[in-house]
């Protein structure tokens, strides 16, 4: 699989496609999205996307700066028809 930018991984997740970032730190199978090995997002049966808030003030608690950046990127995905819901 061709490696792409983090933004392209986020859009692929929003569109239900698999993708891996150029560093391998952000990846998706189209349904779930991972920061390193930590699942930070999922897709409900009805197709809605949910992001787990692993930021400093988030409901899941802080994990790392990079994971926080990945979560922040998923709050608004440029080019996506529907935006994920942050929980």
C-alpha positions in Angstrom: 0.0 0.0 0.0 1.3 3.5 -0.9 2.0 5.7 2.1 0.3 9.1 2.2 0.1 12.2 4.3 -1.7 12.2 7.7 -4.5 14.4 6.1 -5.0 11.8 3.4 -5.3 9.1 6.0 -8.0 11.1 7.8 -9.9 11.6 4.6 -9.5 7.9 3.6 -11.0 7.0 7.0 -13.9 9.4 6.5 -14.5 7.8 3.1 -14.2 4.2 4.4 -10.9 3.4 2.6 -7.7 1.9 4.0 -4.5 4.1 4.2 -1.3 4.4 6.1 0.7 7.6 6.7 4.2 8.1 5.4 5.7 7.4 8.9 3.3 4.6 9.6 2.1 6.3 12.8 -1.5 7.0 11.6 -3.4 4.2 9.8 -6.9 3.1 9.0 -8.6 0.0 7.6 -11.5 2.3 6.6 -13.5 1.4 9.7 -11.2 2.1 12.6 -8.3 4.6 12.7 -5.2 4.2 14.8 -2.5 6.5 16.2 0.4 4.1 16.6 -1.4 1.0 17.9 -4.1 3.0 19.9 -7.5 3.0 18.3 -8.6 6.7 18.2 -11.7 6.4 16.0 -14.3 4.0 14.9 -17.3 3.7 12.5 -20.8 2.8 13.8 -23.0 0.4 11.9 -24.9 3.4 10.4 -21.6 4.8 9.0 -21.2 7.6 11.5 -17.6 8.2 12.5 -16.6 8.7 16.2 -13.2 10.0 17.5 -12.0 9.2 21.0 -10.6 12.4 22.6 -7.1 11.5 23.8 -6.1 15.1 24.3 -5.1 16.8 27.6 -8.6 17.9 28.3 -10.3 15.0 26.6 -12.6 12.4 28.1 -10.2 9.5 27.4 -7.1 11.2 28.9 -3.8 12.3 27.4 -1.6 9.7 25.7 1.1 11.6 23.7 1.6 14.8 21.8 1.5 13.0 18.5 -1.8 11.2 19.4 -3.2 14.5 20.5 -2.3 16.0 17.1 -3.9 13.0 15.3 -7.1 13.5 17.3 -7.1 17.2 16.6 -6.8 16.5 12.9 -9.9 14.3 13.0 -12.1 17.0 14.6 -12.5 18.5 11.1 -11.5 16.5 8.1 -11.1 18.8 5.0 -13.0 17.3 2.0 -15.2 14.9 4.1 -18.9 15.1 3.5 -19.7 14.5 7.2 -17.5 15.4 10.1 -16.7 12.9 12.9 -18.3 13.2 16.3 -15.8 13.7 19.1 -16.5 11.7 22.3 
